[in-house]
Amino acid sequence: MHYFLDYLFFFLKGLSIVALLLLGFAGILALATKNKQKDKIKITSLHEKYHELQLKLAKQVSTKKTFKKILKKIEKSEKEKDRQPRCFVIPFNGDIRASTVEQLSQAITMVLSLATPKDEIVLNLESPGGAVNGYGLCAAQLARIRTQGIPLTVIVDKVAASGGYLMASVGNKILAAPFALIGSIGVIAQLPNFHRFLKHHHVDFEQVTAGEFKRTLTVFGENTDKGREKMQEDLEDIHRYFKDYVQQYRPQLDLAKVATGEYWLGLHALDLDLIDGISTSEDYLLSLKDSHALFEIRHQKPRAILDKILNGAENTLQNALMKLSQKSTEPPM
């Protein structure tokens, strides 16, 4: 037993030294390569993906004769791809800051360098909304597609609300899954206020501004009715611009009904003209499979070297502890 404990402590001590060395090396390497990390653009032929899945299933369930027919049909489809209009699929998964707007811009720039009005761009959109300026810029990027006269279809599988719907409204056509969340044409601003807490603890907060409304509401100072009124006025202005922007692309909308900040499921959103049809992204793309050459343009963020090394060290430690655990449970000789 003493031998086993001595061995365990020695092993863990050695492992700790190795882990510290790896962390130090990883830190230096991460700093050296920080500016070299760039997003990679991956272009996937969805035709090839769908055909690969089709062949994989057909090989298992079809006779040799039927399989050959399917194979010939696929080969013919691949040859005709160059003569077909193209459909470029751009996935967009938005967070509250719309932090992927740069990647969206790059993908659109890439597609616009080649696409013609005979082609189509599909935006696979998922976003609950967020910062006004971020999503306003995202919508402006999509407007570039409309300006070039290229059909833009926006498909929502889960959610396009607030800034997400601002983006969606730019599409020539909006499709959504039956239970996707659509709408939320409204504006919100909220923040805590610690003024009473600070006052209770005799802590003063000083804020100096130039300009009457440089600050309206504050986190630490005492908020005033005048500041609240100004903030409300600003929100109303943003809401008006939001409604005007949506109405520009979807004049059929009854804004009095839908611009209340509410959201609806896809089935109800169709009745309100917020969308043009019910479909999942996969169903829509499959419907284009025989008439269009399908390509997906996706940004891939490279994994940081530090993450790779840490994951490797973690796996090594887990494997070592597992082996040690197995050894400790072996019966004595």
C-alpha positions, 0 to 999 in steps of 0.5 A: 500500500505504501509503495502504491501511495508513493508511486501515486504521489510521484506520478502526480508530481511529475504530471504537474511539472509536465502540465506547467511546462506545457502551459508555459509553452502554450502561452508563449506560442499563443502570444506569438501566433495571436495575430496569425489566427484567421477565420477560414472560409469553407466552401462545400458542394451540397450536391456532393453531400446529398449524393453521398448520403443517397448512395450510402443508403442506396448501397444498403437497401437497393439491388445492384441493378437499381443502385447502378441506375441511381449512380448513373442519375447522379453522374448525369446530375453532376455533369449538368451542374455547370449549366444550372443556376447556382444557389449560394447558402450562407449560414448566420448564427447571431449573438447579442452583439452581432459579432459575426457581421464581418464574416457575413460581409466577407461571405456576401462580398465573395458571392457577389463577385460571381453571382448573377440575377439568375442565381439565388442566395439563401441565408440560413438565419438564426438570431434572437436579436441584440445591439441596434448598430450591429444588426443594422449593419447586418441588414445593410450587408444583406441589402447589398444583395438586393441592390445587385438584383440577386434573389435573396431567400431567408430561412429561419429554423428556430428564431429570427426576432428583433434584430434577427427579423430586421435582417430577415425582412430584407429577403425577397422571400422569408420561410420559417419552420412551423414552430420558429419564433418570428417578430419582436419588432420592438426596442428595449433598454434596461440597466440596474441602478445602484444609487440607493445602495451607494448612498446607504453606504455613504459612497459618493458618485461623481459624473461630469459631462458636457452636453445636456444629454451626454448621459440619460440613465446611469448605473451609479448616479441618481436618475431623473425624470428628464433623463428617463423621458429622453431615453424613452424618446430615443427608444421611440425614434429607434423603433420608428426607424426599425418599422420604416426599414421593415416596411420598406421591404415588406409593404404588405405588413400591418405594422399596427398589428405586428410592431408591438414587440410581440413574437409569433410561431411560424404558423401564425407569422404566416397569417400575419404576412411576417413570412411567406411560407412554411419550410425548414432549411433542409427541405427548401434546399432539397427542393432546389437540388435538381434545378440548382447547383448548391454551394454552402459558404461557411466561416470556420474559426480556427481553434487557438493553439492554447486550446489544442494543447490544453485539450491534449494535456487534459486527455493525457491526464484523464487517460493516465488517471484511468490507467492508474485507477485500473491498476489500483483495483487489480487484485494483489499477486 
